[in-house]
């Protein structure tokens, strides 16, 4: 069995306190030892690390859109949300199958070289699972569904169920479902997707309360998103205007329990209570909010204080300038000075694993899968969490299941 020994000036297991001078041994893809560096020589197939390396669990990007990687820099900043959606629809519509595959591949490579070892990817084609598996990244392929008109809903639902069944043939990647949002999926389909996820016991994720436009639309049935549906010919005359918040709407539909909610930027106390009751995991995307120049963002501190599981996501390169959870953790630290470094690293690892339902990743523990990242710290004066403050500390190597999938030098 292949044996890999990793040494670090610091080891940050996440689920237990930091260890100064730590060693991790991975055998057959699983972590078999975590502790102080052993003095006696130990035989291994590979040896990695050193005094200037901090070892952390593989990072978990709980929300992205790999199909849109090629959109990096293609959409100008300063657009309204409606204009941005139109730009994405137009660009995406012009992509060939090959372009989609290349985009996914390129995204996976960026993720791995930035220390991500597990991803939650929204896919409208179902093509990401086989590419993730081939390139050795773990993940959930959230098969996305968009259909606001009731007369098109059942055909769209059948299409997504077929994609999920087909995707199950790809080993190692979990199939999930992603009704896109409360403003782009019909009420009946939101319910159907939720019931299907429960019945099949698969993860479900949905963008919720991302923008003011969404809030206005769900509350009044008016505004730019109504105009967008009209102009696309997707408006549904029979839709009953909910007259409430997006969180309340999904909850009332019975489409919220156990979901992975993405964004949750515009929520109030009543919404937070519902998220807690319904066992929702929240994925916060700081880089995407910054890209759009949003001032009001998810109340992360409140959610954490309420015991809600909060993970991190990059969203796609159509609304971010990178796909790095390391960078998202740094942005979070700048935005929320009161959140401890330990908690930030947990959001980028263990909380993401919990959201995506992996019970044995996101921490460095014996019995967990051998997914680790080595970060080079040139100067450890500021302590082992220096990499959360300073971009000069970079990913040196990435291990998934005991395999070295990225090495800088
Ligand atoms: Zn998204």
Boltz pocket constraint, residues with backbone or C-beta under 6 A from the ligand:
constraints:
  - pocket:
      binder: B
      contacts: [[A, 63], [A, 64], [A, 65], [A, 122], [A, 207], [A, 262], [A, 315], [A, 316]]
      max_distance: 6.0
